[in-house]
């Protein structure tokens, strides 16, 4: 995996900054367990971009096409928590690559915090999480 170029991952992070998000939600309202996913949403005409990403990284699941609110055909690429924890986030750390938009950085830091601390439920997540502590200390060989 470390053979994936820094340039490729930088472009991928740019795609995620623009067309993706990291969701951290409760799996259901009763148990309140945390679910973490990274999703990229693009037009169906850009499906080849998502196919390339899954081929290069060897992770992720493409779903769709779906109709968005404007009636356009879109497709999603989703990475689950395990894929993020074992492959994608360590690759970013190895190449010293970070998200550029403040919203994506906040989502990333929150996901790292949850993975590093092992908390399982939404109500255990602190309101304010320090960015420096969790990005700089991220191991290159998995989150923990």
C-alpha positions in Angstrom: 0.0 0.0 0.0 2.9 2.4 0.7 3.6 2.2 -3.1 0.6 4.4 -3.7 2.1 7.8 -4.7 1.8 10.9 -2.6 0.5 12.7 -5.7 -2.3 10.2 -6.2 -3.4 10.5 -2.5 -3.2 14.3 -2.7 -5.6 14.3 -5.6 -7.9 11.9 -3.8 -7.9 14.1 -0.7 -8.8 17.0 -3.0 -11.7 15.0 -4.4 -12.9 14.2 -0.9 -12.6 17.8 0.2 -14.8 18.8 -2.7 -17.2 15.9 -3.2 -17.0 13.8 0.0 -17.5 13.8 3.7 -16.7 11.7 6.8 -19.9 10.8 8.6 -19.9 10.0 12.2 -23.4 9.0 13.2 -25.3 6.7 15.6 -26.1 3.3 14.2 -29.6 3.6 15.6 -31.4 5.7 18.1 -31.7 3.0 20.8 -28.2 1.7 21.1 -26.4 4.9 20.1 -23.3 3.1 18.8 -21.0 5.1 16.5 -20.8 4.4 12.8 -17.9 6.0 10.8 -17.8 6.2 7.0 -16.1 8.2 4.3 -18.3 8.8 1.3 -17.5 10.4 -2.1 -20.5 11.4 -4.3 -20.0 12.1 -8.0 -22.1 12.3 -11.1 -22.7 9.0 -12.8 -20.6 10.2 -15.7 -17.6 10.3 -13.4 -18.1 6.6 -12.3 -14.6 5.8 -13.7 -13.0 8.0 -11.1 -14.5 6.0 -8.3 -13.6 2.7 -10.0 -10.0 3.8 -10.3 -9.9 4.7 -6.6 -11.3 1.3 -5.5 -8.8 -0.5 -7.9 -5.8 1.5 -6.7 -6.6 1.3 -2.9 -8.2 -2.1 -3.0 -11.0 -0.9 -0.6 -14.4 0.8 -0.8 -17.8 0.0 -2.2 -19.5 1.7 -5.1 -23.3 2.1 -5.0 -25.8 3.6 -7.3 -26.7 5.2 -9.6 -29.2 7.2 -7.6 -31.2 10.3 -8.4 -30.2 13.4 -6.4 -32.6 16.2 -5.5 -32.0 17.8 -8.9 -32.9 14.5 -10.7 -29.2 13.9 -11.8 -27.7 10.4 -11.7 -25.1 10.1 -9.0 -22.9 7.3 -7.6 -21.3 6.9 -4.2 -18.0 5.4 -3.1 -18.0 4.5 0.6 -15.1 3.4 2.9 -16.2 1.8 6.2 -14.5 2.3 9.5 -12.2 -0.7 9.2 -11.0 0.4 5.8 -10.3 3.9 7.0 -8.6 2.6 10.2 -6.4 0.0 8.5 -5.7 1.5 5.1 -6.7 5.0 4.2 -5.9 7.1 7.3 -2.5 5.4 7.8 -1.7 6.1 4.1 -2.5 9.8 4.7 -0.2 9.8 7.7 2.6 8.0 5.9 2.6 10.6 3.2 1.9 13.5 5.6 -1.3 14.5 3.7 -4.2 16.2 5.4 -7.5 17.6 4.3 -7.6 21.2 3.3 -11.1 22.3 4.2 -11.8 23.0 7.8 -15.0 20.9 7.8 -13.2 17.9 6.4 -10.3 18.3 8.9 -12.8 18.5 11.8 -14.5 15.3 10.6 -11.1 13.6 10.2 -9.9 14.6 13.7 -13.2 13.4 15.2 -12.9 10.1 13.5 -9.3 9.7 14.6 -10.2 10.5 18.1 -12.9 7.9 18.2 -10.6 5.2 16.7 -7.7 6.1 19.0 -9.8 6.2 22.2 -12.0 3.2 21.4 -15.2 5.0 22.5 -18.3 3.2 21.1 -21.2 5.5 21.8 -22.1 9.0 20.4 -22.7 10.5 23.9 -19.0 9.6 24.8 -17.6 12.0 22.2 -16.3 15.3 23.8 -17.6 18.5 22.3 -14.1 20.0 21.6 -11.4 17.7 20.2 -7.9 19.1 19.8 -6.6 18.6 16.2 -2.9 18.5 17.0 -3.0 15.7 19.5 -4.7 13.2 17.2 -3.2 14.0 13.8 0.4 14.2 14.8 0.4 11.1 16.9 -1.4 8.9 14.3 0.6 5.7 13.8 1.6 4.9 10.2 0.6 1.2 10.6 -3.0 1.4 11.6 -4.8 3.6 14.1 -4.0 1.4 17.1 
